[in-house]
């Protein structure tokens, strides 16, 4: 498929995800689990209140996840893909549907600030999308790290596969192959050769820094002004 066909497919993927969200939003559906929790990690399920996440806890459709200073997490989804979340990050599992019998599905992950690493699993190529305030990234058999700055500008690096990227501000398109990076902001797209902040535990689930699974001494959820008290969290 040529570049024009690939980038025009972004709109089709997003349209399909809208249908998925409408169909599944009425029910709470487990789409993965917390494989690793480091320090403080919080979740807000749809129509729910904020809770402390622990290793082994389920992650549900349209759940918002938030890490604080020194916090990090690794989520393993039902298609065996992994989402690593670095410190001070806000991520929304906006859509995730996977049929292992037919190997069909769609996933939409939103990050409003912070850092994530996503390694695709059995989801078909081109059916996993990461959205930031400035970019839409369509993953094609991919290991990608994404960092969102406070102003919404985005840096993405690809360590495996490739990513079709659309700048939602300037409407510019680019493809990021393995070993390359790109930045997206109000002024357009540019090459990125820097280093993103740590994206949390590795996809193997065995980080070099052992996780601290806090239970009785779990810190209180962030006070008002963060995602506490808001079912979807601010900025997702």
Residue pairs with C-beta under 8 A, 6 or more apart in sequence:
1 9
3 173
3 175
6 164
6 175
7 164
7 166
7 173
9 126
9 138
9 164
10 129
10 136
10 138
10 164
10 166
13 106
13 126
13 127
13 129
13 138
14 108
14 129
14 136
16 106
17 94
17 95
17 106
17 108
17 129
20 95
20 97
20 106
20 108
21 62
21 94
21 95
21 108
24 61
24 95
24 97
25 46
25 61
25 62
27 61
28 45
28 46
28 60
28 61
29 60
29 61
30 58
30 59
30 60
30 61
30 78
31 59
31 60
31 61
31 77
31 78
31 93
31 96
31 97
31 98
32 58
32 59
32 75
32 76
32 77
32 78
32 83
32 93
32 96
33 56
33 57
33 58
33 59
33 75
33 76
34 41
34 53
34 54
34 55
34 56
34 57
34 58
34 59
34 73
34 74
34 75
35 55
35 74
35 75
35 76
35 82
35 201
35 205
36 55
36 72
36 73
36 74
36 200
36 201
36 205
36 207
36 211
37 53
37 54
37 55
37 73
37 211
37 212
37 213
38 70
38 71
38 72
38 73
38 200
38 201
38 207
38 209
38 211
38 212
39 67
39 68
39 69
39 70
39 71
39 72
39 212
39 214
40 52
40 67
40 68
40 70
40 71
40 214
40 218
40 219
41 52
41 53
41 65
41 66
41 67
41 71
41 72
41 73
41 85
42 50
42 51
42 52
42 53
42 65
42 66
42 67
42 68
42 221
42 222
42 227
42 228
43 50
43 51
43 53
43 57
43 59
43 63
43 64
43 65
43 66
44 50
44 51
44 63
44 64
44 66
44 227
44 230
44 231
44 232
44 233
45 51
45 60
45 62
45 63
46 60
46 61
46 62
46 63
46 231
46 232
47 231
48 231
49 229
49 231
50 221
50 227
50 228
50 229
51 221
52 214
52 218
52 219
52 221
53 65
53 73
54 213
54 214
54 215
55 211
55 213
59 65
59 75
59 77
59 93
60 93
61 93
61 95
61 96
62 92
62 93
62 94
62 95
63 92
63 93
64 90
64 91
64 92
64 93
64 227
64 232
64 233
64 236
65 73
65 75
65 85
65 89
65 90
65 91
65 92
65 93
66 89
66 90
66 91
66 222
66 226
66 227
66 233
67 73
67 85
67 86
67 87
67 88
67 89
67 114
67 200
68 87
68 88
68 222
69 87
69 88
70 87
71 87
71 88
72 84
72 85
72 86
72 87
72 198
72 200
72 201
72 207
73 84
73 85
73 200
73 201
74 82
74 83
74 84
74 85
74 200
74 201
74 202
74 203
74 205
74 207
75 82
75 83
75 84
75 85
75 93
76 82
76 205
77 83
77 96
77 98
77 107
77 121
78 96
78 98
78 100
79 98
79 100
79 105
79 107
79 121
79 122
79 123
80 121
80 122
81 107
81 118
81 119
81 120
81 121
81 122
81 123
81 128
82 117
82 118
82 119
82 121
82 203
82 205
83 91
83 109
83 116
83 117
83 118
84 116
84 117
84 118
84 199
84 200
84 201
84 202
84 203
85 91
85 114
85 115
85 116
85 199
85 200
86 114
86 115
86 116
86 197
86 198
86 199
86 200
87 114
87 115
87 197
87 198
87 200
88 113
88 114
89 111
89 113
89 114
89 115
89 116
90 111
90 112
90 113
90 114
90 227
90 233
90 234
90 235
90 236
91 109
91 110
91 111
91 112
91 114
91 116
91 236
92 109
92 110
92 111
92 112
92 232
92 233
92 236
93 109
94 108
94 109
94 110
94 131
94 236
95 106
95 107
95 108
96 105
96 106
96 107
96 108
97 105
97 106
97 107
98 104
98 105
98 107
98 122
98 123
99 105
100 122
103 122
103 124
104 124
105 123
105 124
105 127
106 123
106 127
106 128
106 129
107 123
107 127
107 128
107 129
108 129
108 131
109 116
109 118
109 128
109 129
109 130
109 131
110 130
110 131
110 132
110 236
111 130
111 131
111 132
111 146
111 148
112 132
112 133
112 148
112 235
112 236
113 148
113 149
113 150
113 235
114 147
114 148
115 145
115 146
115 147
115 148
115 196
115 197
115 198
115 199
115 200
116 130
116 145
116 146
116 199
116 200
117 143
117 144
117 145
117 146
117 199
117 200
117 203
118 128
118 130
118 139
118 142
118 143
118 144
118 146
119 142
119 143
119 160
119 203
120 128
120 139
120 141
120 142
120 143
120 161
125 139
125 140
125 141
125 161
126 138
126 139
126 140
126 164
128 138
128 139
128 142
129 136
129 137
129 138
129 139
130 136
130 137
130 139
130 144
130 146
131 137
131 168
132 146
132 148
132 152
132 154
132 184
133 148
133 152
133 154
133 168
134 152
134 153
134 154
134 167
134 168
134 169
134 184
134 185
134 186
135 154
135 156
135 165
135 166
135 167
135 168
135 184
136 165
136 166
136 168
137 144
137 146
137 156
137 163
137 164
137 165
137 166
138 163
138 164
138 165
138 166
139 161
139 163
140 161
140 162
140 163
140 164
141 160
141 161
141 162
142 158
142 160
142 161
142 162
142 163
143 158
143 159
143 160
143 161
143 203
144 156
144 157
144 158
144 159
144 161
144 163
144 176
145 156
145 157
145 159
145 196
145 199
146 154
146 155
146 156
146 196
147 154
147 155
147 156
147 196
147 197
148 154
149 155
151 185
152 185
153 183
153 184
153 185
153 186
154 183
154 184
154 185
155 181
155 182
155 183
155 184
155 192
155 194
155 196
156 163
156 165
156 176
156 181
156 182
156 183
156 184
156 192
157 176
157 180
157 181
157 192
157 196
158 176
158 177
158 178
158 179
158 180
158 181
159 178
159 179
160 178
161 178
162 175
162 176
162 177
162 178
163 175
163 176
164 173
164 175
165 173
165 174
165 175
165 176
165 182
165 184
165 189
166 172
166 173
167 173
167 174
167 184
167 185
167 188
167 189
169 184
169 185
169 186
170 186
170 187
170 188
170 189
172 188
172 189
174 182
174 189
176 182
180 191
181 191
181 192
181 193
181 194
182 189
182 190
182 191
182 192
183 189
183 190
183 191
183 192
200 207
201 207
201 211
221 228
222 228
226 233
226 234
227 233
227 234
227 236
